[in-house]
């Protein structure tokens, strides 16, 4: 067996719940999101402290990020899939039944802290730069739960990273009966997933695509997030113009989501998914901000702050000449 054949045959039985006895059960998806959040919050505390953020402010930012992320992740998912909730709107509040948006969670946490950081007289990018690497790490860890439950499965493929289904109940939109999982898609097509491979058919039953497995976009996202974390961890070691670390995160991760979602079978609005429209808007906005900072003649603060020159009575200095320039 060749190496590529071996890799293409890798898969695992999907586990929708970790069960302890006959009563207690916990979702791997929710568990690893929580672990990722806690690890990211811990690292944020370390990085933010080096950027002049007080312990009280760090605790408040983490708390409001948690609240905003939960509300935003559910709100933006429901907004993008409202047709599924319109018959029973009350189910939009049942977040434990699944259906959340990562980008919505990031947006919710940002909105929740917009006023909070001003209360501590902090600059937006002072906090955002400190959050960039921890957020990438949190995403990388959180995606492990998606892999365990078989979430974010994409179109059929036979390339060397194809993921083979080997049993279990795959996450929505798939419904599984006797280890044959199928999903009805927005355009009337239907995708079937079983141990023998995957097939995508149109509404008349004609085969549109087939493969030994499917694109596991959560796995791609996890690997790319680990790469982003490594890049940012190197990037923030030296003083940079404040805002650049946050912009690197947004442009890198937003671009990844635009590309990844072409492989997914999620609901689309025109040619793109809701996540793609959101990510594309953020990427273009951040490129424009980066361009503005590049041509701006006004000096701005650095993150982390540069050390004061030798002989300073305090050993530290303000962030830089003009703290207003960073926004």
TORTIMAR-579770 format. One record per residue (C-alpha): residue number from 1; x, y, z. Coordinates in steps of 0.05 Angstrom, whole numbers, m for minus. Each point is the difference from the previous one (the first is absolute). Example, Ala and Ser with C-alpha at 12.3 -4.5 7.8 and 13.67 -1.06 7.14 Angstrom:
! residues 2
nr	east	north	up
1	246	m90	156
2	27	69	m13
! end
This chain:
! residues 327
nr	east	north	up
1	0	0	0
2	28	68	m20
3	6	58	50
4	m55	39	m36
5	m47	m59	3
6	14	m9	74
7	m13	73	15
8	m64	m1	m41
9	m26	m59	40
10	6	37	67
11	m66	11	36
12	m31	m11	67
13	m68	m19	29
14	m40	63	15
15	m17	11	73
16	m58	48	12
17	3	m4	76
18	48	m22	54
19	m45	m41	46
20	12	m17	73
21	m50	m52	22
22	m70	3	m27
23	m17	71	23
24	59	48	m10
25	23	19	m70
26	41	58	m27
27	12	24	m71
28	73	m4	m23
29	m16	62	m41
30	m19	42	60
31	55	m31	43
32	57	19	m46
33	m29	69	m13
34	3	11	75
35	71	m28	5
36	22	44	m59
37	m32	61	32
38	34	m13	67
39	69	m11	m31
40	m9	62	m43
41	m22	41	61
42	60	m23	40
43	48	19	m56
44	m36	67	m10
45	12	16	73
46	75	m11	m9
47	5	40	m64
48	m46	57	21
49	38	11	65
50	63	13	m40
51	m38	53	m39
52	m21	40	61
53	m69	m30	11
54	m19	m6	73
55	m21	m65	32
56	m70	28	14
57	m7	21	m73
58	23	m69	m24
59	m52	m35	43
60	m55	46	m25
61	20	m9	m73
62	0	m75	7
63	m68	0	34
64	m32	45	m52
65	33	m39	m56
66	m32	m64	26
67	m69	33	3
68	7	34	m67
69	27	m63	m34
70	m58	m43	24
71	m53	50	m21
72	35	19	m65
73	15	m72	m21
74	m73	m19	6
75	m30	65	m26
76	40	2	m64
77	m12	m74	m13
78	m75	9	8
79	2	62	m44
80	34	m39	m56
81	m46	m60	8
82	m65	34	18
83	m41	m42	m48
84	15	m60	44
85	m26	36	63
86	m59	38	m30
87	m50	m56	13
88	21	m3	74
89	35	66	19
90	7	m21	73
91	51	m53	m22
92	48	57	m17
93	12	6	75
94	17	m74	9
95	75	8	m10
96	14	m68	31
97	m32	m32	m61
98	57	24	m43
99	8	51	m55
100	52	54	14
101	45	45	m41
102	73	9	17
103	5	66	m37
104	m65	21	34
105	32	m16	67
106	61	43	m16
107	m46	57	m22
108	m42	m8	64
109	61	2	45
110	26	62	m37
111	m66	37	7
112	m7	m19	73
113	68	30	16
114	m7	63	m42
115	m23	41	59
116	33	m43	53
117	71	15	m22
118	m15	75	0
119	m20	m7	73
120	72	m19	16
121	28	54	m47
122	29	m51	m47
123	10	6	m75
124	m37	m49	m45
125	63	m25	m35
126	38	m4	66
127	m49	m54	20
128	m11	m30	m70
129	75	m11	m10
130	4	m37	66
131	m59	m43	m21
132	25	m19	m69
133	47	m59	17
134	m43	m27	58
135	m62	1	m45
136	37	m39	m54
137	21	m51	52
138	m71	m5	28
139	m28	m13	m70
140	52	m54	m13
141	m17	m36	65
142	m75	9	m8
143	0	m32	m69
144	19	m66	32
145	m72	m6	23
146	m25	10	m71
147	44	m57	m24
148	m27	m47	54
149	m73	12	m18
150	11	3	m75
151	m21	72	m9
152	11	46	m60
153	6	m56	m50
154	9	22	m72
155	m9	m26	m70
156	21	m69	m24
157	74	m8	m16
158	54	m52	m11
159	61	44	13
160	51	m24	51
161	m33	36	59
162	m69	m28	m15
163	m36	m19	64
164	m35	m68	0
165	m62	m12	41
166	8	m62	44
167	m64	3	41
168	m39	41	51
169	m50	57	m4
170	28	57	m41
171	m17	72	19
172	m55	40	m36
173	m20	9	m55
174	11	m75	m8
175	m50	m50	26
176	26	m70	12
177	m39	m66	m3
178	37	m66	5
179	66	35	m13
180	m23	31	m65
181	m1	76	8
182	m33	49	m48
183	m12	74	m4
184	m49	40	m42
185	32	63	m26
186	m27	69	m17
187	m1	m10	m76
188	m38	m65	5
189	61	m44	m7
190	15	m56	49
191	65	m26	29
192	7	m71	26
193	56	m23	45
194	15	m72	18
195	60	m44	13
196	8	m14	m74
197	8	74	m18
198	m42	62	m13
199	m45	20	m58
200	m31	68	m17
201	m62	m5	m44
202	m47	52	m31
203	m75	1	13
204	m10	m49	m58
205	50	m50	29
206	56	13	m50
207	69	m5	32
208	35	67	4
209	62	m22	39
210	26	m61	36
211	61	m20	41
212	30	m47	51
213	m19	51	53
214	m14	74	10
215	38	64	13
216	7	7	76
217	1	76	2
218	4	2	76
219	67	m37	m6
220	24	50	m52
221	m21	57	45
222	35	m30	60
223	66	m9	m38
224	m4	71	m27
225	m15	27	69
226	61	m34	29
227	40	32	m56
228	m30	67	16
229	16	m8	74
230	73	m16	m17
231	4	61	m46
232	m31	47	51
233	42	m27	58
234	62	18	m41
235	m30	66	m23
236	m17	29	68
237	69	m13	30
238	26	66	m28
239	m31	69	7
240	m47	13	m59
241	m46	57	m19
242	m61	m10	43
243	m55	m34	m38
244	43	m42	m47
245	m6	m65	39
246	m75	6	1
247	m1	15	m75
248	45	m60	m15
249	m49	m44	37
250	m61	28	m36
251	30	m2	m69
252	31	m69	7
253	m59	m34	34
254	m52	37	m42
255	34	m21	m64
256	3	m72	25
257	m75	0	14
258	m16	28	m69
259	40	m57	m33
260	m23	m56	47
261	m74	14	m9
262	4	m15	m74
263	10	m72	22
264	m58	m1	50
265	m73	m17	m13
266	m28	56	43
267	m58	46	m19
268	18	53	m51
269	m22	71	m15
270	15	7	m73
271	69	m30	m16
272	26	4	72
273	m19	m25	70
274	m16	49	55
275	68	m12	31
276	34	15	m67
277	m37	67	m8
278	19	19	71
279	72	m22	m6
280	9	34	m68
281	m27	65	27
282	47	m3	60
283	61	m17	m43
284	m12	58	m48
285	m12	48	58
286	63	m22	36
287	42	6	m63
288	m26	71	m7
289	19	15	73
290	69	m29	m10
291	9	43	m62
292	m21	61	39
293	50	m15	56
294	55	m12	m52
295	m9	69	m32
296	m18	38	63
297	53	50	21
298	m23	1	72
299	40	m44	47
300	m41	m49	42
301	12	m42	61
302	36	m66	m4
303	m22	m66	28
304	34	m22	44
305	27	67	21
306	73	15	m15
307	45	5	61
308	21	69	23
309	70	20	m17
310	55	m13	51
311	m1	48	59
312	m76	3	4
313	m22	10	72
314	m57	m50	m8
315	28	m50	m50
316	m63	4	m42
317	m30	49	m49
318	m68	17	m28
319	m19	m41	m60
320	27	52	m49
321	m6	72	m23
322	m74	4	m16
323	m46	m49	35
324	m60	27	m38
325	27	m24	m67
326	m17	m73	12
327	m74	9	7
! end
